Amino acid sequence: MEKYIYNEKNGLWYELQGDYYIPCLELPVEKEERYIGVWGQRHLRYIRQHKKVFYTNLVTSGKLQSHLADIEEQAQELFD
């Protein structure tokens, strides 16, 4: 069996893992690194524990870091 195969119907490459072909997928990379302080970290812990679907959507869309940085900025503005 071939290690990699290409499916023309969906345009994906598949890799042989044991007896199964698993799609070769990559998560999108965030464009910029922004500071995430204590409030961003607390929000991350909250959405990980209580908003699991929302957290998963942010991770898979590559928007988690920017969301947490926005929360951090909003919290800092409230304390200033």
N, CA, C and O atoms as a Maestro MAE file, in Angstrom:
{
 s_m_m2io_version
 :::
 2.0.0
}

f_m_ct {
 s_m_title
 :::
 protein
 m_atom[320] {
  # First column is atom index #
  i_m_mmod_type
  r_m_x_coord
  r_m_y_coord
  r_m_z_coord
  i_m_residue_number
  s_m_chain_name
  s_m_pdb_residue_name
  s_m_pdb_atom_name
  i_m_atomic_number
  :::
  1 25 0.847 -1.188 0.000 1 A "MET " " N  " 7
  2 3 0.000 0.000 0.000 1 A "MET " " CA " 6
  3 2 0.890 1.248 0.000 1 A "MET " " C  " 6
  4 15 1.960 1.270 0.607 1 A "MET " " O  " 8
  5 25 0.421 2.267 -0.688 2 A "GLU " " N  " 7
  6 3 1.184 3.508 -0.770 2 A "GLU " " CA " 6
  7 2 1.097 4.271 0.544 2 A "GLU " " C  " 6
  8 15 0.079 4.218 1.234 2 A "GLU " " O  " 8
  9 25 2.165 4.979 0.886 3 A "LYS " " N  " 7
  10 3 2.202 5.775 2.123 3 A "LYS " " CA " 6
  11 2 1.269 6.985 2.012 3 A "LYS " " C  " 6
  12 15 0.575 7.312 2.975 3 A "LYS " " O  " 8
  13 25 1.241 7.656 0.853 4 A "TYR " " N  " 7
  14 3 0.379 8.814 0.626 4 A "TYR " " CA " 6
  15 2 -0.452 8.594 -0.627 4 A "TYR " " C  " 6
  16 15 0.031 8.057 -1.624 4 A "TYR " " O  " 8
  17 25 -1.720 9.019 -0.561 5 A "ILE " " N  " 7
  18 3 -2.573 9.006 -1.749 5 A "ILE " " CA " 6
  19 2 -3.294 10.351 -1.841 5 A "ILE " " C  " 6
  20 15 -3.484 11.044 -0.842 5 A "ILE " " O  " 8
  21 25 -3.687 10.699 -3.061 6 A "TYR " " N  " 7
  22 3 -4.395 11.960 -3.305 6 A "TYR " " CA " 6
  23 2 -5.802 11.645 -3.785 6 A "TYR " " C  " 6
  24 15 -5.980 10.847 -4.705 6 A "TYR " " O  " 8
  25 25 -6.810 12.269 -3.167 7 A "ASN " " N  " 7
  26 3 -8.201 12.089 -3.561 7 A "ASN " " CA " 6
  27 2 -8.608 13.280 -4.419 7 A "ASN " " C  " 6
  28 15 -8.672 14.408 -3.929 7 A "ASN " " O  " 8
  29 25 -8.883 13.036 -5.690 8 A "GLU " " N  " 7
  30 3 -9.233 14.121 -6.606 8 A "GLU " " CA " 6
  31 2 -10.618 14.696 -6.327 8 A "GLU " " C  " 6
  32 15 -10.880 15.846 -6.681 8 A "GLU " " O  " 8
  33 25 -11.506 13.935 -5.707 9 A "LYS " " N  " 7
  34 3 -12.865 14.421 -5.422 9 A "LYS " " CA " 6
  35 2 -12.865 15.570 -4.420 9 A "LYS " " C  " 6
  36 15 -13.582 16.555 -4.600 9 A "LYS " " O  " 8
  37 25 -12.068 15.447 -3.369 10 A "ASN " " N  " 7
  38 3 -12.061 16.492 -2.337 10 A "ASN " " CA " 6
  39 2 -10.751 17.274 -2.292 10 A "ASN " " C  " 6
  40 15 -10.647 18.241 -1.538 10 A "ASN " " O  " 8
  41 25 -9.757 16.884 -3.072 11 A "GLY " " N  " 7
  42 3 -8.501 17.623 -3.141 11 A "GLY " " CA " 6
  43 2 -7.601 17.459 -1.931 11 A "GLY " " C  " 6
  44 15 -6.763 18.322 -1.673 11 A "GLY " " O  " 8
  45 25 -7.753 16.370 -1.180 12 A "LEU " " N  " 7
  46 3 -6.949 16.150 0.021 12 A "LEU " " CA " 6
  47 2 -5.952 15.016 -0.180 12 A "LEU " " C  " 6
  48 15 -6.195 14.068 -0.927 12 A "LEU " " O  " 8
  49 25 -4.818 15.144 0.514 13 A "TRP " " N  " 7
  50 3 -3.843 14.067 0.598 13 A "TRP " " CA " 6
  51 2 -4.151 13.239 1.838 13 A "TRP " " C  " 6
  52 15 -4.602 13.770 2.853 13 A "TRP " " O  " 8
  53 25 -3.905 11.939 1.748 14 A "TYR " " N  " 7
  54 3 -4.118 11.030 2.871 14 A "TYR " " CA " 6
  55 2 -2.832 10.268 3.144 14 A "TYR " " C  " 6
  56 15 -2.101 9.904 2.222 14 A "TYR " " O  " 8
  57 25 -2.565 10.029 4.434 15 A "GLU " " N  " 7
  58 3 -1.364 9.312 4.854 15 A "GLU " " CA " 6
  59 2 -1.779 7.995 5.494 15 A "GLU " " C  " 6
  60 15 -2.734 7.948 6.268 15 A "GLU " " O  " 8
  61 25 -1.067 6.937 5.172 16 A "LEU " " N  " 7
  62 3 -1.347 5.618 5.726 16 A "LEU " " CA " 6
  63 2 -0.856 5.549 7.165 16 A "LEU " " C  " 6
  64 15 0.329 5.750 7.432 16 A "LEU " " O  " 8
  65 25 -1.765 5.265 8.089 17 A "GLN " " N  " 7
  66 3 -1.451 5.093 9.512 17 A "GLN " " CA " 6
  67 2 -1.985 3.718 9.917 17 A "GLN " " C  " 6
  68 15 -3.184 3.563 10.150 17 A "GLN " " O  " 8
  69 25 -1.118 2.738 10.002 18 A "GLY " " N  " 7
  70 3 -1.571 1.377 10.290 18 A "GLY " " CA " 6
  71 2 -2.315 0.837 9.080 18 A "GLY " " C  " 6
  72 15 -1.742 0.704 7.998 18 A "GLY " " O  " 8
  73 25 -3.604 0.524 9.265 19 A "ASP " " N  " 7
  74 3 -4.432 0.014 8.173 19 A "ASP " " CA " 6
  75 2 -5.356 1.071 7.588 19 A "ASP " " C  " 6
  76 15 -6.152 0.762 6.701 19 A "ASP " " O  " 8
  77 25 -5.271 2.306 8.062 20 A "TYR " " N  " 7
  78 3 -6.209 3.355 7.660 20 A "TYR " " CA " 6
  79 2 -5.488 4.538 7.032 20 A "TYR " " C  " 6
  80 15 -4.345 4.841 7.374 20 A "TYR " " O  " 8
  81 25 -6.168 5.195 6.117 21 A "TYR " " N  " 7
  82 3 -5.672 6.445 5.551 21 A "TYR " " CA " 6
  83 2 -6.300 7.608 6.307 21 A "TYR " " C  " 6
  84 15 -7.523 7.721 6.385 21 A "TYR " " O  " 8
  85 25 -5.462 8.464 6.859 22 A "ILE " " N  " 7
  86 3 -5.882 9.627 7.638 22 A "ILE " " CA " 6
  87 2 -5.598 10.880 6.808 22 A "ILE " " C  " 6
  88 15 -4.518 10.991 6.228 22 A "ILE " " O  " 8
  89 25 -6.555 11.838 6.735 23 A "PRO " " N  " 7
  90 3 -6.295 13.052 5.945 23 A "PRO " " CA " 6
  91 2 -5.152 13.873 6.535 23 A "PRO " " C  " 6
  92 15 -5.021 13.980 7.755 23 A "PRO " " O  " 8
  93 25 -4.338 14.442 5.679 24 A "CYS " " N  " 7
  94 3 -3.231 15.318 6.083 24 A "CYS " " CA " 6
  95 2 -3.788 16.738 6.193 24 A "CYS " " C  " 6
  96 15 -3.937 17.432 5.188 24 A "CYS " " O  " 8
  97 25 -4.088 17.153 7.398 25 A "LEU " " N  " 7
  98 3 -4.681 18.467 7.631 25 A "LEU " " CA " 6
  99 2 -3.734 19.324 8.448 25 A "LEU " " C  " 6
  100 15 -2.943 18.809 9.239 25 A "LEU " " O  " 8
  101 25 -3.818 20.643 8.255 26 A "GLU " " N  " 7
  102 3 -3.028 21.593 9.030 26 A "GLU " " CA " 6
  103 2 -3.954 22.668 9.568 26 A "GLU " " C  " 6
  104 15 -4.881 23.100 8.882 26 A "GLU " " O  " 8
  105 25 -3.703 23.097 10.792 27 A "LEU " " N  " 7
  106 3 -4.456 24.207 11.358 27 A "LEU " " CA " 6
  107 2 -3.917 25.512 10.793 27 A "LEU " " C  " 6
  108 15 -2.721 25.629 10.527 27 A "LEU " " O  " 8
  109 25 -4.799 26.499 10.607 28 A "PRO " " N  " 7
  110 3 -4.316 27.787 10.108 28 A "PRO " " CA " 6
  111 2 -3.402 28.462 11.122 28 A "PRO " " C  " 6
  112 15 -3.593 28.330 12.331 28 A "PRO " " O  " 8
  113 25 -2.420 29.177 10.625 29 A "VAL " " N  " 7
  114 3 -1.462 29.873 11.478 29 A "VAL " " CA " 6
  115 2 -1.939 31.298 11.695 29 A "VAL " " C  " 6
  116 15 -2.362 31.970 10.754 29 A "VAL " " O  " 8
  117 25 -1.870 31.757 12.945 30 A "GLU " " N  " 7
  118 3 -2.264 33.138 13.231 30 A "GLU " " CA " 6
  119 2 -1.233 34.089 12.659 30 A "GLU " " C  " 6
  120 15 -0.041 33.784 12.629 30 A "GLU " " O  " 8
  121 25 -1.691 35.231 12.210 31 A "LYS " " N  " 7
  122 3 -0.833 36.180 11.513 31 A "LYS " " CA " 6
  123 2 0.122 36.913 12.437 31 A "LYS " " C  " 6
  124 15 1.250 37.207 12.041 31 A "LYS " " O  " 8
  125 25 -0.291 37.209 13.637 32 A "GLU " " N  " 7
  126 3 0.528 38.044 14.503 32 A "GLU " " CA " 6
  127 2 0.531 37.511 15.927 32 A "GLU " " C  " 6
  128 15 -0.427 36.881 16.374 32 A "GLU " " O  " 8
  129 25 1.604 37.770 16.618 33 A "GLU " " N  " 7
  130 3 1.714 37.442 18.037 33 A "GLU " " CA " 6
  131 2 1.342 38.678 18.837 33 A "GLU " " C  " 6
  132 15 1.933 39.741 18.649 33 A "GLU " " O  " 8
  133 25 0.381 38.549 19.716 34 A "ARG " " N  " 7
  134 3 -0.027 39.661 20.564 34 A "ARG " " CA " 6
  135 2 0.078 39.223 22.017 34 A "ARG " " C  " 6
  136 15 -0.004 38.036 22.332 34 A "ARG " " O  " 8
  137 25 0.261 40.197 22.889 35 A "TYR " " N  " 7
  138 3 0.446 39.924 24.311 35 A "TYR " " CA " 6
  139 2 -0.851 39.407 24.935 35 A "TYR " " C  " 6
  140 15 -1.924 39.968 24.714 35 A "TYR " " O  " 8
  141 25 -0.738 38.346 25.704 36 A "ILE " " N  " 7
  142 3 -1.866 37.804 26.462 36 A "ILE " " CA " 6
  143 2 -1.435 37.750 27.916 36 A "ILE " " C  " 6
  144 15 -0.567 36.962 28.293 36 A "ILE " " O  " 8
  145 25 -2.051 38.593 28.722 37 A "GLY " " N  " 7
  146 3 -1.709 38.687 30.133 37 A "GLY " " CA " 6
  147 2 -2.610 37.824 30.995 37 A "GLY " " C  " 6
  148 15 -3.172 36.827 30.541 37 A "GLY " " O  " 8
  149 25 -2.732 38.226 32.237 38 A "VAL " " N  " 7
  150 3 -3.472 37.439 33.218 38 A "VAL " " CA " 6
  151 2 -4.953 37.325 32.851 38 A "VAL " " C  " 6
  152 15 -5.550 36.267 33.047 38 A "VAL " " O  " 8
  153 25 -5.553 38.390 32.324 39 A "TRP " " N  " 7
  154 3 -6.984 38.340 32.003 39 A "TRP " " CA " 6
  155 2 -7.246 37.464 30.789 39 A "TRP " " C  " 6
  156 15 -8.259 36.767 30.725 39 A "TRP " " O  " 8
  157 25 -6.344 37.499 29.839 40 A "GLY " " N  " 7
  158 3 -6.469 36.611 28.690 40 A "GLY " " CA " 6
  159 2 -6.312 35.155 29.094 40 A "GLY " " C  " 6
  160 15 -7.018 34.284 28.586 40 A "GLY " " O  " 8
  161 25 -5.378 34.890 30.015 41 A "GLN " " N  " 7
  162 3 -5.174 33.525 30.497 41 A "GLN " " CA " 6
  163 2 -6.378 33.020 31.284 41 A "GLN " " C  " 6
  164 15 -6.761 31.857 31.163 41 A "GLN " " O  " 8
  165 25 -6.969 33.890 32.082 42 A "ARG " " N  " 7
  166 3 -8.167 33.495 32.838 42 A "ARG " " CA " 6
  167 2 -9.336 33.208 31.902 42 A "ARG " " C  " 6
  168 15 -10.095 32.262 32.111 42 A "ARG " " O  " 8
  169 25 -9.470 34.038 30.866 43 A "HIS " " N  " 7
  170 3 -10.543 33.813 29.900 43 A "HIS " " CA " 6
  171 2 -10.311 32.503 29.148 43 A "HIS " " C  " 6
  172 15 -11.257 31.762 28.879 43 A "HIS " " O  " 8
  173 25 -9.061 32.222 28.812 44 A "LEU " " N  " 7
  174 3 -8.730 30.960 28.153 44 A "LEU " " CA " 6
  175 2 -9.138 29.780 29.021 44 A "LEU " " C  " 6
  176 15 -9.744 28.828 28.530 44 A "LEU " " O  " 8
  177 25 -8.812 29.834 30.298 45 A "ARG " " N  " 7
  178 3 -9.181 28.754 31.215 45 A "ARG " " CA " 6
  179 2 -10.702 28.601 31.286 45 A "ARG " " C  " 6
  180 15 -11.219 27.484 31.312 45 A "ARG " " O  " 8
  181 25 -11.418 29.740 31.317 46 A "TYR " " N  " 7
  182 3 -12.883 29.705 31.386 46 A "TYR " " CA " 6
  183 2 -13.481 29.066 30.132 46 A "TYR " " C  " 6
  184 15 -14.323 28.174 30.239 46 A "TYR " " O  " 8
  185 25 -13.058 29.512 28.944 47 A "ILE " " N  " 7
  186 3 -13.681 28.956 27.734 47 A "ILE " " CA " 6
  187 2 -13.268 27.503 27.514 47 A "ILE " " C  " 6
  188 15 -14.033 26.732 26.934 47 A "ILE " " O  " 8
  189 25 -12.080 27.115 27.965 48 A "ARG " " N  " 7
  190 3 -11.676 25.712 27.869 48 A "ARG " " CA " 6
  191 2 -12.576 24.816 28.713 48 A "ARG " " C  " 6
  192 15 -12.927 23.710 28.302 48 A "ARG " " O  " 8
  193 25 -12.949 25.303 29.899 49 A "GLN " " N  " 7
  194 3 -13.736 24.487 30.817 49 A "GLN " " CA " 6
  195 2 -15.235 24.566 30.556 49 A "GLN " " C  " 6
  196 15 -15.938 23.564 30.690 49 A "GLN " " O  " 8
  197 25 -15.739 25.755 30.183 50 A "HIS " " N  " 7
  198 3 -17.186 25.957 30.142 50 A "HIS " " CA " 6
  199 2 -17.763 26.199 28.755 50 A "HIS " " C  " 6
  200 15 -18.970 26.046 28.568 50 A "HIS " " O  " 8
  201 25 -16.950 26.569 27.785 51 A "LYS " " N  " 7
  202 3 -17.422 26.856 26.420 51 A "LYS " " CA " 6
  203 2 -16.587 26.047 25.431 51 A "LYS " " C  " 6
  204 15 -15.887 26.614 24.592 51 A "LYS " " O  " 8
  205 25 -16.663 24.739 25.532 52 A "LYS " " N  " 7
  206 3 -15.767 23.862 24.781 52 A "LYS " " CA " 6
  207 2 -15.940 23.975 23.269 52 A "LYS " " C  " 6
  208 15 -14.957 23.929 22.529 52 A "LYS " " O  " 8
  209 25 -17.172 24.120 22.805 53 A "VAL " " N  " 7
  210 3 -17.404 24.245 21.364 53 A "VAL " " CA " 6
  211 2 -16.825 25.560 20.848 53 A "VAL " " C  " 6
  212 15 -16.181 25.591 19.799 53 A "VAL " " O  " 8
  213 25 -17.055 26.644 21.588 54 A "PHE " " N  " 7
  214 3 -16.509 27.948 21.221 54 A "PHE " " CA " 6
  215 2 -14.984 27.903 21.185 54 A "PHE " " C  " 6
  216 15 -14.366 28.428 20.259 54 A "PHE " " O  " 8
  217 25 -14.382 27.277 22.188 55 A "TYR " " N  " 7
  218 3 -12.925 27.129 22.249 55 A "TYR " " CA " 6
  219 2 -12.407 26.349 21.036 55 A "TYR " " C  " 6
  220 15 -11.433 26.756 20.403 55 A "TYR " " O  " 8
  221 25 -13.054 25.242 20.721 56 A "THR " " N  " 7
  222 3 -12.636 24.422 19.584 56 A "THR " " CA " 6
  223 2 -12.748 25.195 18.276 56 A "THR " " C  " 6
  224 15 -11.874 25.096 17.416 56 A "THR " " O  " 8
  225 25 -13.823 25.965 18.127 57 A "ASN " " N  " 7
  226 3 -13.988 26.774 16.917 57 A "ASN " " CA " 6
  227 2 -12.879 27.812 16.785 57 A "ASN " " C  " 6
  228 15 -12.363 28.031 15.690 57 A "ASN " " O  " 8
  229 25 -12.510 28.449 17.891 58 A "LEU " " N  " 7
  230 3 -11.429 29.437 17.853 58 A "LEU " " CA " 6
  231 2 -10.097 28.784 17.490 58 A "LEU " " C  " 6
  232 15 -9.329 29.332 16.700 58 A "LEU " " O  " 8
  233 25 -9.826 27.626 18.060 59 A "VAL " " N  " 7
  234 3 -8.560 26.932 17.787 59 A "VAL " " CA " 6
  235 2 -8.488 26.507 16.325 59 A "VAL " " C  " 6
  236 15 -7.479 26.743 15.661 59 A "VAL " " O  " 8
  237 25 -9.547 25.883 15.820 60 A "THR " " N  " 7
  238 3 -9.507 25.363 14.453 60 A "THR " " CA " 6
  239 2 -9.561 26.458 13.401 60 A "THR " " C  " 6
  240 15 -9.127 26.244 12.269 60 A "THR " " O  " 8
  241 25 -10.082 27.621 13.748 61 A "SER " " N  " 7
  242 3 -10.114 28.724 12.780 61 A "SER " " CA " 6
  243 2 -8.863 29.590 12.869 61 A "SER " " C  " 6
  244 15 -8.650 30.457 12.020 61 A "SER " " O  " 8
  245 25 -8.029 29.366 13.889 62 A "GLY " " N  " 7
  246 3 -6.801 30.136 14.040 62 A "GLY " " CA " 6
  247 2 -7.017 31.510 14.635 62 A "GLY " " C  " 6
  248 15 -6.204 32.408 14.418 62 A "GLY " " O  " 8
  249 25 -8.102 31.696 15.385 63 A "LYS " " N  " 7
  250 3 -8.435 33.009 15.937 63 A "LYS " " CA " 6
  251 2 -8.320 33.079 17.460 63 A "LYS " " C  " 6
  252 15 -8.692 34.090 18.055 63 A "LYS " " O  " 8
  253 25 -7.819 32.036 18.093 64 A "LEU " " N  " 7
  254 3 -7.763 32.001 19.552 64 A "LEU " " CA " 6
  255 2 -6.864 33.099 20.112 64 A "LEU " " C  " 6
  256 15 -7.275 33.823 21.018 64 A "LEU " " O  " 8
  257 25 -5.645 33.236 19.590 65 A "GLN " " N  " 7
  258 3 -4.707 34.229 20.116 65 A "GLN " " CA " 6
  259 2 -5.256 35.644 19.992 65 A "GLN " " C  " 6
  260 15 -5.152 36.428 20.935 65 A "GLN " " O  " 8
  261 25 -5.835 35.980 18.851 66 A "SER " " N  " 7
  262 3 -6.350 37.340 18.673 66 A "SER " " CA " 6
  263 2 -7.553 37.586 19.577 66 A "SER " " C  " 6
  264 15 -7.726 38.695 20.082 66 A "SER " " O  " 8
  265 25 -8.386 36.571 19.787 67 A "HIS " " N  " 7
  266 3 -9.531 36.716 20.686 67 A "HIS " " CA " 6
  267 2 -9.057 36.981 22.116 67 A "HIS " " C  " 6
  268 15 -9.569 37.874 22.791 67 A "HIS " " O  " 8
  269 25 -8.080 36.204 22.567 68 A "LEU " " N  " 7
  270 3 -7.562 36.382 23.924 68 A "LEU " " CA " 6
  271 2 -6.867 37.730 24.083 68 A "LEU " " C  " 6
  272 15 -6.974 38.358 25.136 68 A "LEU " " O  " 8
  273 25 -6.162 38.179 23.062 69 A "ALA " " N  " 7
  274 3 -5.506 39.485 23.118 69 A "ALA " " CA " 6
  275 2 -6.544 40.603 23.175 69 A "ALA " " C  " 6
  276 15 -6.339 41.597 23.870 69 A "ALA " " O  " 8
  277 25 -7.652 40.455 22.455 70 A "ASP " " N  " 7
  278 3 -8.734 41.448 22.520 70 A "ASP " " CA " 6
  279 2 -9.334 41.508 23.919 70 A "ASP " " C  " 6
  280 15 -9.603 42.593 24.434 70 A "ASP " " O  " 8
  281 25 -9.545 40.352 24.534 71 A "ILE " " N  " 7
  282 3 -10.072 40.300 25.900 71 A "ILE " " CA " 6
  283 2 -9.097 40.982 26.853 71 A "ILE " " C  " 6
  284 15 -9.516 41.731 27.735 71 A "ILE " " O  " 8
  285 25 -7.809 40.731 26.685 72 A "GLU " " N  " 7
  286 3 -6.785 41.349 27.529 72 A "GLU " " CA " 6
  287 2 -6.821 42.870 27.393 72 A "GLU " " C  " 6
  288 15 -6.755 43.582 28.395 72 A "GLU " " O  " 8
  289 25 -6.925 43.371 26.163 73 A "GLU " " N  " 7
  290 3 -6.973 44.821 25.941 73 A "GLU " " CA " 6
  291 2 -8.215 45.441 26.576 73 A "GLU " " C  " 6
  292 15 -8.136 46.505 27.189 73 A "GLU " " O  " 8
  293 25 -9.360 44.774 26.430 74 A "GLN " " N  " 7
  294 3 -10.600 45.288 27.020 74 A "GLN " " CA " 6
  295 2 -10.496 45.340 28.539 74 A "GLN " " C  " 6
  296 15 -10.930 46.309 29.162 74 A "GLN " " O  " 8
  297 25 -9.926 44.309 29.128 75 A "ALA " " N  " 7
  298 3 -9.779 44.279 30.586 75 A "ALA " " CA " 6
  299 2 -8.824 45.374 31.054 75 A "ALA " " C  " 6
  300 15 -9.076 46.016 32.073 75 A "ALA " " O  " 8
  301 25 -7.742 45.593 30.330 76 A "GLN " " N  " 7
  302 3 -6.794 46.643 30.704 76 A "GLN " " CA " 6
  303 2 -7.440 48.027 30.615 76 A "GLN " " C  " 6
  304 15 -7.170 48.889 31.451 76 A "GLN " " O  " 8
  305 25 -8.285 48.244 29.614 77 A "GLU " " N  " 7
  306 3 -8.987 49.524 29.480 77 A "GLU " " CA " 6
  307 2 -9.925 49.762 30.657 77 A "GLU " " C  " 6
  308 15 -10.069 50.896 31.114 77 A "GLU " " O  " 8
  309 25 -10.561 48.707 31.150 78 A "LEU " " N  " 7
  310 3 -11.460 48.848 32.300 78 A "LEU " " CA " 6
  311 2 -10.695 49.222 33.565 78 A "LEU " " C  " 6
  312 15 -11.221 49.940 34.415 78 A "LEU " " O  " 8
  313 25 -9.461 48.742 33.698 79 A "PHE " " N  " 7
  314 3 -8.675 49.024 34.895 79 A "PHE " " CA " 6
  315 2 -7.922 50.343 34.823 79 A "PHE " " C  " 6
  316 15 -7.442 50.830 35.847 79 A "PHE " " O  " 8
  317 25 -7.808 50.927 33.647 80 A "ASP " " N  " 7
  318 3 -7.106 52.215 33.509 80 A "ASP " " CA " 6
  319 2 -7.982 53.385 33.885 80 A "ASP " " C  " 6
  320 15 -7.539 54.532 33.822 80 A "ASP " " O  " 8
  :::
 }
 m_bond[319] {
  # First column is bond index #
  i_m_from
  i_m_to
  i_m_order
  :::
  1 1 2 1
  2 2 3 1
  3 3 4 2
  4 3 5 1
  5 5 6 1
  6 6 7 1
  7 7 8 2
  8 7 9 1
  9 9 10 1
  10 10 11 1
  11 11 12 2
  12 11 13 1
  13 13 14 1
  14 14 15 1
  15 15 16 2
  16 15 17 1
  17 17 18 1
  18 18 19 1
  19 19 20 2
  20 19 21 1
  21 21 22 1
  22 22 23 1
  23 23 24 2
  24 23 25 1
  25 25 26 1
  26 26 27 1
  27 27 28 2
  28 27 29 1
  29 29 30 1
  30 30 31 1
  31 31 32 2
  32 31 33 1
  33 33 34 1
  34 34 35 1
  35 35 36 2
  36 35 37 1
  37 37 38 1
  38 38 39 1
  39 39 40 2
  40 39 41 1
  41 41 42 1
  42 42 43 1
  43 43 44 2
  44 43 45 1
  45 45 46 1
  46 46 47 1
  47 47 48 2
  48 47 49 1
  49 49 50 1
  50 50 51 1
  51 51 52 2
  52 51 53 1
  53 53 54 1
  54 54 55 1
  55 55 56 2
  56 55 57 1
  57 57 58 1
  58 58 59 1
  59 59 60 2
  60 59 61 1
  61 61 62 1
  62 62 63 1
  63 63 64 2
  64 63 65 1
  65 65 66 1
  66 66 67 1
  67 67 68 2
  68 67 69 1
  69 69 70 1
  70 70 71 1
  71 71 72 2
  72 71 73 1
  73 73 74 1
  74 74 75 1
  75 75 76 2
  76 75 77 1
  77 77 78 1
  78 78 79 1
  79 79 80 2
  80 79 81 1
  81 81 82 1
  82 82 83 1
  83 83 84 2
  84 83 85 1
  85 85 86 1
  86 86 87 1
  87 87 88 2
  88 87 89 1
  89 89 90 1
  90 90 91 1
  91 91 92 2
  92 91 93 1
  93 93 94 1
  94 94 95 1
  95 95 96 2
  96 95 97 1
  97 97 98 1
  98 98 99 1
  99 99 100 2
  100 99 101 1
  101 101 102 1
  102 102 103 1
  103 103 104 2
  104 103 105 1
  105 105 106 1
  106 106 107 1
  107 107 108 2
  108 107 109 1
  109 109 110 1
  110 110 111 1
  111 111 112 2
  112 111 113 1
  113 113 114 1
  114 114 115 1
  115 115 116 2
  116 115 117 1
  117 117 118 1
  118 118 119 1
  119 119 120 2
  120 119 121 1
  121 121 122 1
  122 122 123 1
  123 123 124 2
  124 123 125 1
  125 125 126 1
  126 126 127 1
  127 127 128 2
  128 127 129 1
  129 129 130 1
  130 130 131 1
  131 131 132 2
  132 131 133 1
  133 133 134 1
  134 134 135 1
  135 135 136 2
  136 135 137 1
  137 137 138 1
  138 138 139 1
  139 139 140 2
  140 139 141 1
  141 141 142 1
  142 142 143 1
  143 143 144 2
  144 143 145 1
  145 145 146 1
  146 146 147 1
  147 147 148 2
  148 147 149 1
  149 149 150 1
  150 150 151 1
  151 151 152 2
  152 151 153 1
  153 153 154 1
  154 154 155 1
  155 155 156 2
  156 155 157 1
  157 157 158 1
  158 158 159 1
  159 159 160 2
  160 159 161 1
  161 161 162 1
  162 162 163 1
  163 163 164 2
  164 163 165 1
  165 165 166 1
  166 166 167 1
  167 167 168 2
  168 167 169 1
  169 169 170 1
  170 170 171 1
  171 171 172 2
  172 171 173 1
  173 173 174 1
  174 174 175 1
  175 175 176 2
  176 175 177 1
  177 177 178 1
  178 178 179 1
  179 179 180 2
  180 179 181 1
  181 181 182 1
  182 182 183 1
  183 183 184 2
  184 183 185 1
  185 185 186 1
  186 186 187 1
  187 187 188 2
  188 187 189 1
  189 189 190 1
  190 190 191 1
  191 191 192 2
  192 191 193 1
  193 193 194 1
  194 194 195 1
  195 195 196 2
  196 195 197 1
  197 197 198 1
  198 198 199 1
  199 199 200 2
  200 199 201 1
  201 201 202 1
  202 202 203 1
  203 203 204 2
  204 203 205 1
  205 205 206 1
  206 206 207 1
  207 207 208 2
  208 207 209 1
  209 209 210 1
  210 210 211 1
  211 211 212 2
  212 211 213 1
  213 213 214 1
  214 214 215 1
  215 215 216 2
  216 215 217 1
  217 217 218 1
  218 218 219 1
  219 219 220 2
  220 219 221 1
  221 221 222 1
  222 222 223 1
  223 223 224 2
  224 223 225 1
  225 225 226 1
  226 226 227 1
  227 227 228 2
  228 227 229 1
  229 229 230 1
  230 230 231 1
  231 231 232 2
  232 231 233 1
  233 233 234 1
  234 234 235 1
  235 235 236 2
  236 235 237 1
  237 237 238 1
  238 238 239 1
  239 239 240 2
  240 239 241 1
  241 241 242 1
  242 242 243 1
  243 243 244 2
  244 243 245 1
  245 245 246 1
  246 246 247 1
  247 247 248 2
  248 247 249 1
  249 249 250 1
  250 250 251 1
  251 251 252 2
  252 251 253 1
  253 253 254 1
  254 254 255 1
  255 255 256 2
  256 255 257 1
  257 257 258 1
  258 258 259 1
  259 259 260 2
  260 259 261 1
  261 261 262 1
  262 262 263 1
  263 263 264 2
  264 263 265 1
  265 265 266 1
  266 266 267 1
  267 267 268 2
  268 267 269 1
  269 269 270 1
  270 270 271 1
  271 271 272 2
  272 271 273 1
  273 273 274 1
  274 274 275 1
  275 275 276 2
  276 275 277 1
  277 277 278 1
  278 278 279 1
  279 279 280 2
  280 279 281 1
  281 281 282 1
  282 282 283 1
  283 283 284 2
  284 283 285 1
  285 285 286 1
  286 286 287 1
  287 287 288 2
  288 287 289 1
  289 289 290 1
  290 290 291 1
  291 291 292 2
  292 291 293 1
  293 293 294 1
  294 294 295 1
  295 295 296 2
  296 295 297 1
  297 297 298 1
  298 298 299 1
  299 299 300 2
  300 299 301 1
  301 301 302 1
  302 302 303 1
  303 303 304 2
  304 303 305 1
  305 305 306 1
  306 306 307 1
  307 307 308 2
  308 307 309 1
  309 309 310 1
  310 310 311 1
  311 311 312 2
  312 311 313 1
  313 313 314 1
  314 314 315 1
  315 315 316 2
  316 315 317 1
  317 317 318 1
  318 318 319 1
  319 319 320 2
  :::
 }
}
